[in-house]
Amino acid sequence: MQPRNMSMSGVVDLAALKAASEAKAKAEQARAQRQDAGTAPAASPLVIEVTEATFESDVLQRSAEVPVVISFWADQAEQSKQLNAVLERLTGEYRGRFVLATAEVYANQTLFQQFGVQGVPAVFAVLAGQAMPLFQGAAPEDQITEVLDQLISVAEERFGIIGPEVDPGEAAQAQAAPPPRPATPQELALSAAHEALDAGDLGGAIQAYKNVLSDEPANVEAKLGLAQAELLRRVQGADPKAVREAAANAPGDVAAQLAAADLELVGGHVEDAFGRLVDAVRRTAGEDRETVRLRLLELFEVIGPDDPRVVTARTALARVLF
């Protein structure tokens, strides 16, 4: 996926005068208290795993003293885990100028919906209790650091928030993360499949995911990876204009509708893709209907079964079928 909203546009509108004033007052009060006590800020984790229960204390309250970057991720979305690894490393390089809060979407559906997340990976920031989008999708590290620099600048200039410089080693000790366990053969096979997908080797990725599923048919991550790889292979080399025109000119052509839905999904128009195929199910019968139904279920897997758009489309499909 290409990065979207890779800018700090809109931050000025979010940084209302009242909120900025309150944030500055809180930050100055906290600094004054530390100075009076003659103490430096205590080392605290630079990376935290946030939940709906801890969001207020870990994110909202903390955002009055340091920019909080929230990364929404999912276990079956390899890009989101790779992005988290980059952001975690950058927290050390920035030495506490921002902290990272990671939120697993399936375990935090309320946060997922409140932030209006469209897919993962998705990265937001919270300053003085105000949320703002940073970017969605994978992105080169130089673009990520550019956005972080802008975030830190906005935090200081408009809110008076300056994250206290900390020693990454001390913060890591405070975090006390357990050592990673060795990867299982199945996880290594999945990792190889993900690497093939990220490298654009769609044929190799498809075969690798099928190999995993042959040993473990219920592996959710492999099912998702296979669906993504097959989707990307179907749209590879397609002429978007020609595909759209073919679908518009032949509403009853199942192949044309399937091709158009694939392109819509890859382009981020998820509701349009689902709606097109639900309509195609309504208009067809027999083998054609079953072909469209199965493709729609496959696209549900790409987006994720708990995504609200999938839930809505499943309901619409059920109405058509029954």
C-alpha positions as CSV (number, residue, x, y, z in Angstrom):
1,M,0.0,0.0,0.0
2,Q,1.2,3.5,-0.7
3,P,1.3,6.0,2.2
4,R,-1.6,8.3,2.4
5,N,-2.0,11.5,4.4
6,M,1.8,11.6,4.7
7,S,1.7,15.2,6.0
8,M,0.9,17.3,8.9
9,S,-1.9,19.2,7.1
10,G,-4.9,19.9,9.2
11,V,-2.9,20.1,12.4
12,V,-3.5,23.8,12.8
13,D,-7.3,23.3,12.7
14,L,-7.0,20.6,15.4
15,A,-4.7,22.7,17.6
16,A,-7.4,24.9,19.0
17,L,-6.3,27.9,21.1
18,K,-7.9,26.7,24.3
19,A,-6.4,23.2,24.1
20,A,-3.0,24.7,23.2
21,S,-3.1,27.0,26.2
22,E,-4.1,24.2,28.6
23,A,-1.4,21.9,27.2
24,K,1.3,24.5,27.6
25,A,0.2,25.2,31.2
26,K,0.3,21.5,32.1
27,A,3.7,21.0,30.5
28,E,5.1,24.1,32.2
29,Q,3.7,23.0,35.6
30,A,5.2,19.5,35.2
31,R,8.6,21.0,34.3
32,A,8.4,23.4,37.2
33,Q,7.6,20.6,39.7
34,R,10.6,18.6,38.5
35,Q,12.9,21.6,38.8
36,D,11.6,22.4,42.3
37,A,12.3,18.8,43.3
38,G,15.7,18.9,41.7
39,T,15.0,15.7,39.8
40,A,15.1,14.6,36.2
41,P,12.1,12.9,34.7
42,A,12.0,9.2,35.6
43,A,12.8,6.8,32.8
44,S,9.6,5.4,31.3
45,P,9.0,3.0,28.4
46,L,9.3,4.7,25.0
47,V,7.1,1.9,23.5
48,I,3.8,0.9,25.2
49,E,1.1,-1.5,24.2
50,V,-2.1,0.5,24.6
51,T,-5.6,-1.0,25.3
52,E,-9.0,0.6,25.6
53,A,-8.7,0.3,29.3
54,T,-5.3,2.1,29.5
55,F,-5.9,4.6,26.7
56,E,-6.7,7.6,28.9
57,S,-3.7,7.2,31.2
58,D,-1.2,5.9,28.6
59,V,-2.2,8.2,25.7
60,L,-4.5,11.1,26.6
61,Q,-2.8,12.1,29.9
62,R,0.7,11.5,28.6
63,S,0.1,13.6,25.5
64,A,0.1,16.7,27.6
65,E,3.9,16.2,28.1
66,V,5.1,14.4,25.1
67,P,3.8,13.6,21.6
68,V,2.2,10.2,21.5
69,V,2.3,8.3,18.2
70,I,-0.3,5.5,17.9
71,S,0.3,2.7,15.5
72,F,-2.7,0.5,14.7
73,W,-1.7,-3.0,13.6
74,A,-3.0,-6.5,13.1
75,D,-1.1,-9.8,13.6
76,Q,-2.0,-11.0,10.1
77,A,-0.9,-7.8,8.4
78,E,2.8,-8.2,8.1
79,Q,3.4,-4.6,6.9
80,S,2.0,-3.3,10.1
81,K,4.4,-5.4,12.2
82,Q,7.3,-4.3,10.0
83,L,6.3,-0.6,10.4
84,N,6.1,-1.1,14.2
85,A,9.6,-2.4,14.2
86,V,10.8,0.8,12.4
87,L,8.9,3.1,14.7
88,E,10.2,1.3,17.8
89,R,13.8,1.8,16.6
90,L,13.1,5.5,15.9
91,T,11.8,6.1,19.4
92,G,15.3,5.3,20.6
93,E,17.0,7.5,18.0
94,Y,14.7,10.4,18.9
95,R,15.6,9.8,22.6
96,G,12.1,10.5,24.1
97,R,11.0,13.3,21.9
98,F,7.9,11.1,21.2
99,V,6.6,7.9,22.5
100,L,5.0,5.0,20.6
101,A,1.7,3.4,21.6
102,T,0.8,0.3,19.6
103,A,-2.8,-0.9,19.4
104,E,-3.9,-4.2,18.0
105,V,-7.1,-3.6,16.1
106,Y,-9.0,-6.7,16.8
107,A,-8.4,-6.4,20.5
108,N,-9.3,-2.6,20.4
109,Q,-12.4,-2.3,18.2
110,T,-13.7,0.7,20.0
111,L,-10.4,2.6,19.4
112,F,-10.3,1.4,15.8
113,Q,-13.8,2.9,15.2
114,Q,-13.3,6.1,17.2
115,F,-10.1,6.9,15.2
116,G,-11.9,6.1,11.9
117,V,-9.2,3.6,10.9
118,Q,-9.7,2.4,7.3
119,G,-7.1,-0.3,7.3
120,V,-3.7,-1.3,8.8
121,P,-1.1,-0.1,9.2
122,A,-2.4,3.3,10.2
123,V,-0.6,5.8,12.3
124,F,-2.0,8.7,14.3
125,A,-0.7,11.2,16.8
126,V,-2.2,12.7,20.0
127,L,-1.1,16.1,21.2
128,A,-2.7,17.6,24.3
129,G,-5.5,15.1,24.0
130,Q,-6.2,15.9,20.4
131,A,-5.9,13.2,17.7
132,M,-4.6,13.8,14.2
133,P,-3.9,11.4,11.3
134,L,-0.2,11.0,10.2
135,F,-0.3,8.4,7.5
136,Q,-1.7,5.1,6.4
137,G,0.1,2.2,4.8
138,A,3.8,1.3,4.6
139,A,6.2,4.2,3.9
140,P,9.9,4.8,3.4
141,E,11.8,5.6,6.6
142,D,12.9,9.0,5.3
143,Q,9.2,10.0,4.9
144,I,8.4,8.7,8.3
145,T,11.1,10.7,10.0
146,E,10.0,13.8,8.1
147,V,6.5,13.5,9.5
148,L,7.9,12.8,13.0
149,D,10.1,16.0,12.7
150,Q,7.0,18.0,11.8
151,L,5.0,16.5,14.6
152,I,7.7,17.4,17.2
153,S,7.9,20.9,15.8
154,V,4.1,21.4,16.0
155,A,4.1,20.0,19.6
156,E,6.7,22.5,20.7
157,E,5.6,25.6,18.8
158,R,1.8,25.3,19.2
159,F,1.4,23.4,22.4
160,G,4.7,24.0,24.3
161,I,5.2,20.2,24.6
162,I,8.8,19.1,24.6
163,G,9.4,15.5,25.3
164,P,12.1,15.1,28.0
165,E,15.3,13.6,26.6
166,V,15.8,10.1,28.0
167,D,18.4,7.4,27.7
168,P,17.0,4.7,25.4
169,G,18.8,2.0,27.4
170,E,17.2,3.1,30.6
171,A,13.8,3.3,28.9
172,A,14.3,-0.2,27.5
173,Q,15.0,-1.5,31.0
174,A,11.8,0.2,32.3
175,Q,9.9,-1.5,29.5
176,A,11.4,-4.9,30.6
177,A,10.4,-6.7,27.5
178,P,10.9,-10.5,27.6
179,P,13.3,-12.0,25.1
180,P,11.7,-13.2,21.9
181,R,11.1,-16.9,21.6
182,P,12.6,-18.9,18.7
183,A,10.4,-19.0,15.6
184,T,8.7,-22.2,14.8
185,P,9.1,-23.9,11.4
186,Q,5.6,-22.8,10.5
187,E,6.4,-19.1,11.4
188,L,9.6,-19.3,9.3
189,A,7.6,-20.6,6.3
190,L,5.1,-17.8,6.8
191,S,7.9,-15.2,7.0
192,A,9.3,-16.5,3.7
193,A,5.9,-16.2,2.1
194,H,5.5,-12.6,3.4
195,E,9.0,-11.7,2.1
196,A,8.1,-13.0,-1.3
197,L,4.9,-11.0,-1.3
198,D,6.7,-7.8,-0.2
199,A,9.3,-8.4,-3.0
200,G,6.6,-8.6,-5.6
201,D,7.2,-12.3,-6.3
202,L,3.5,-13.0,-6.4
203,G,3.8,-16.5,-7.9
204,G,6.3,-17.5,-5.2
205,A,4.2,-16.0,-2.5
206,I,1.1,-17.8,-3.6
207,Q,2.9,-21.1,-3.7
208,A,4.5,-20.5,-0.3
209,Y,1.2,-19.7,1.3
210,K,-0.4,-22.8,-0.2
211,N,2.5,-24.9,1.2
212,V,1.7,-23.5,4.7
213,L,-2.0,-24.2,4.2
214,S,-1.4,-27.7,3.1
215,D,0.1,-28.4,6.5
216,E,-2.2,-26.2,8.5
217,P,-5.5,-25.5,6.6
218,A,-6.9,-23.3,9.3
219,N,-3.9,-20.9,9.4
220,V,-5.6,-17.4,9.3
221,E,-2.5,-15.5,8.5
222,A,-1.7,-17.8,5.5
223,K,-5.3,-17.5,4.2
224,L,-5.1,-13.7,4.4
225,G,-1.7,-13.7,2.7
226,L,-2.8,-16.0,-0.1
227,A,-5.9,-13.9,-0.7
228,Q,-3.8,-10.7,-0.9
229,A,-1.3,-12.3,-3.3
230,E,-3.9,-13.7,-5.6
231,L,-5.7,-10.3,-5.6
232,L,-2.5,-8.5,-6.6
233,R,-1.8,-11.0,-9.3
234,R,-5.3,-10.6,-10.8
235,V,-4.9,-6.8,-11.1
236,Q,-1.3,-6.9,-12.2
237,G,-0.9,-5.2,-15.6
238,A,-4.6,-4.3,-15.8
239,D,-5.7,-1.1,-17.5
240,P,-8.0,0.6,-14.9
241,K,-9.8,2.7,-17.5
242,A,-10.5,-0.2,-19.8
243,V,-11.7,-2.4,-16.8
244,R,-14.1,0.3,-15.6
245,E,-15.5,0.9,-19.0
246,A,-16.0,-2.9,-19.6
247,A,-17.9,-3.2,-16.3
248,A,-20.0,-0.1,-17.0
249,N,-20.9,-1.3,-20.5
250,A,-21.7,-4.9,-19.5
251,P,-23.4,-5.1,-16.1
252,G,-24.3,-8.7,-16.6
253,D,-20.7,-9.8,-17.5
254,V,-19.5,-11.6,-14.4
255,A,-15.8,-11.5,-15.4
256,A,-16.0,-7.7,-16.0
257,Q,-17.6,-7.1,-12.6
258,L,-15.1,-9.3,-10.8
259,A,-12.2,-7.4,-12.5
260,A,-13.7,-4.0,-11.6
261,A,-14.2,-5.1,-8.0
262,D,-10.6,-6.2,-7.7
263,L,-9.4,-2.8,-8.8
264,E,-11.7,-1.0,-6.5
265,L,-10.5,-2.9,-3.5
266,V,-6.8,-2.4,-4.4
267,G,-7.6,1.3,-4.8
268,G,-9.1,1.6,-1.4
269,H,-12.7,1.8,-2.5
270,V,-13.8,-1.1,-0.3
271,E,-17.5,-0.3,-0.1
272,D,-17.7,0.1,-3.8
273,A,-16.1,-3.3,-4.5
274,F,-18.4,-5.0,-2.0
275,G,-21.5,-3.3,-3.3
276,R,-20.6,-4.2,-6.9
277,L,-20.4,-7.9,-6.1
278,V,-23.5,-7.9,-3.9
279,D,-25.4,-6.4,-6.9
280,A,-23.8,-9.0,-9.2
281,V,-25.0,-11.8,-6.9
282,R,-28.5,-10.3,-7.0
283,R,-28.5,-10.3,-10.8
284,T,-27.0,-13.8,-11.4
285,A,-28.0,-17.4,-10.8
286,G,-26.4,-20.8,-10.8
287,E,-22.7,-21.1,-11.4
288,D,-22.3,-17.4,-12.1
289,R,-23.8,-16.5,-8.8
290,E,-21.6,-19.0,-7.0
291,T,-18.5,-17.6,-8.7
292,V,-19.3,-14.1,-7.6
293,R,-20.2,-15.2,-4.0
294,L,-16.9,-17.0,-3.6
295,R,-15.0,-14.0,-4.9
296,L,-16.8,-11.8,-2.5
297,L,-15.9,-14.1,0.4
298,E,-12.3,-14.0,-0.7
299,L,-12.3,-10.2,-0.6
300,F,-13.8,-10.3,2.8
301,E,-10.7,-12.3,3.9
302,V,-8.4,-9.6,2.4
303,I,-10.0,-6.8,4.5
304,G,-10.6,-8.9,7.7
305,P,-13.7,-10.5,9.1
306,D,-14.2,-8.0,11.9
307,D,-13.9,-4.9,9.7
308,P,-17.3,-3.0,9.9
309,R,-17.4,-2.8,6.1
310,V,-17.2,-6.5,5.9
311,V,-19.9,-7.0,8.5
312,T,-22.2,-4.6,6.6
313,A,-21.5,-6.4,3.3
314,R,-22.1,-9.8,4.8
315,T,-25.5,-8.7,5.9
316,A,-26.3,-7.3,2.5
317,L,-25.1,-10.6,0.9
318,A,-27.3,-12.6,3.2
319,R,-30.4,-10.6,2.3
320,V,-29.7,-11.2,-1.4
321,L,-29.2,-15.0,-0.9
322,F,-31.9,-15.7,1.5
